[in-house]
Amino acid sequence: MTIHPIPSMKNTYMIMKSILSIFLSACLFSTAFAEWVYDSTAKTLTQGTVVLNNVTATGTKLTIGDNKANETAVELDFSTGFADGYQLNSIAESAFNSNKYVTKLVLGDTITYIGKSAFINCSNLTGEIILPDSLGSTGYHPFMSTAITRLVFGSGMKNVNNWFARECKQLESIKWNQNITSIGETAFSSCTALTTFENEFPSNITQIGGSAFHTTPNLEGDNRDLKLLKLTGLGGTAFQSSGIKSVELGGGLASTGNAFFQAGKLESVILHEGVQTVGSDCFPYCTSLTNLVIASTVTTVGDCMRNMGDAELHVWWKGVARVGEITTGTYGLLAGKSTAVHHFDIAKKDDWAVFAASLADTNVSLTLPPKDSSLSVGSWGYKGAHKVVWFGFPAATQIIIW
């Protein structure tokens, strides 16, 4: 007769612990990957312990309504599918507005619309938000004041609405799609942790709203060179205190406005033919700006260059308007440039005197310089440190590009 030993209490405990662990893992696995189940009578959508309320159906297409105070709405993963052929079509206006329980959102690939304020002030919603290709539009401020860290735009999004992710202070990176044609007012304003554009900024954009990237100073690395050649509308302070590196503006844009005020990392600006006005307060405190190309179509220059710092700025003026055809601000183009040396590289060597005259006002005295010499602007208190250099004659280290 074989005698089996009685398991020790320690062995029994270990066996029971293993069984319990397997059971719990199975439960978690089934919950994480379970389909959502829609109850048309109760108008609920259930996955494990998550029960969403006020869910309505149009045929097989579901819309999630008011769940602002829903404590079960923690991890929302709509990519796992839906029972009985249903699919998530939209999330209604203010559906999860200020819900502090939501921590995760996976949208899946059937949603086409997210309503106004759908997740605004969900302060514990974190991680990445991937907008699927099926998503065509949203209302205003859908993700404003959340804790998301990464945002990916699917190919269906063409218009980034106003206040889209404003004050998302943990947002670190954005991946664009090239179908985007507009970015609304304050869309990414005060996203102070934003450091990375993962790919090229959309080149088909025609409209950028006021303060769209206001106070995003930590932007760095690649993809900060913006070619906005199709732009027709640029809101005030659109890139104020942002970290963009360079920008080209096409001729469909009439005025720069004050879009680049205090953009401290901005190094180069090219204004193409068709731009007519360099707006007041456009470049003050742009302390890294070293290259500015002004189109010959520009006829109005505001007080745009105050407090530029010590970097040497080269201004390439494509063509010079005749006397009386160009208007400058109260202090003219030269006003307030600190101690920097600024070079005005003029296309037509016969027009340099006309150009100098167009910059003059009652506070600045300009004297016509001889060939290949410099013009000091001393009457405004620069003590001779501030110069305009005439580059009308070729030299080994100088380039005439028009």
C-alpha positions, 0 to 999 in steps of 0.5 A: 500500500502506497502512503501519500504524504499530507501536504504541509500548510505552507505547500497548501497555501502556495497551491491556493495562492497560485490558483487564486492568481490564475483566476484573477488573471483570467478575470482581468484578461476577460475584462480587458478584452471583453466586448461592450454590451449594449442594453437598449432598454436600460440604455447602458453600455457595459464592459466588466465593471464599467457601466456607461449611462445614457447611451442611445442607438440609431440602428447599430450606431451608438452615441454616449451621452451624459456620464459626467459623474460616472464613477465606473468610467475609469479605463475606457477602451472602445477598441475591443469591439461591441456585441450584436453588431453595434459600434460606437459612432459618437460621444455627445457634447459634455459627455464626460465633462469634468469627470475625475474618474476617467484615466484612459481613453482608447477610441477605436476605429468606428467613431466619427464625431466627438462633441463639444467639451466631451472630455474637458477638465478630465484632469486625470485622463492621461497617456496618449490619445490616438484619433482614428482615421474615422474621426472627421470632426469635433466640437470646441475644446474636446480635450482642454485641461486634461493630463494627456501626454501625446496626441496623434491626429488620424487622417480624417481630421481636417479642422482642429477646432478652437481650444482643442487641447488648450492648457494640457500642461502634460502634453509633450508631443503631437503627431500631425496628419497632412490633411489638416487645413485649419487650427483654431483659436488657442488650440494648443495655448499654454501647453507648456510641456510641449517639446516635440512635433513628431513629423512635419507641420501640415503644409496645407493649412490655410487658417491658424487662429489667434494664440493657437500656439501661445506659450509653448516655449519648450518646443525643440528639435526637428519639424519646427520649420513651418512652410505656410505657403497656403496660409490666408489667415493668421490670428493675433499672437498665434505663435507668441512665446512659442518655440518654432524655429523658422517660418515661410509665409505665402502671398495669400496672407496680407499681414503678419500681424503680431503673430511672432511676438516674443518667439525667442527661438525663431531664427528665420522668417521669409515673407513671399510676394503678396504679403503687404504688411509687417504688423506692429509687435510682430518680432519684439523679443525675438532674440534669436532672429537672424534672417528676415526676408521682406517681399517687394509687395510689402508697403506697410511696416509697423513697429515690429522690432523692439528689444531684439537683443544682440543677435546680428539680424540680416534683413533682405529687402526684395525691392524698395518702394519709392518715397511715399509708397511705404508707411512705417510705424511711429518709430519706423522699422529701426526702432528699439533694436537694442545694441544689435547690428542689422544689415539691410540687403537691398535688391536695387542698388540705385534705390538704397537712398529711397530705402533709407528715407522710408525708414526715417522719422523725426527721431532718427537721422539718416545720412547717405553713406558712401559706397560699401560703408556703414550708416550709424544711427546714433541720434536715438541713443545707440551710441554708434553701436547700431548700424545699417550696412549697405550691401549694394555692392558685391563682396566675398562675404556678402550675397545679393540674392535679388 
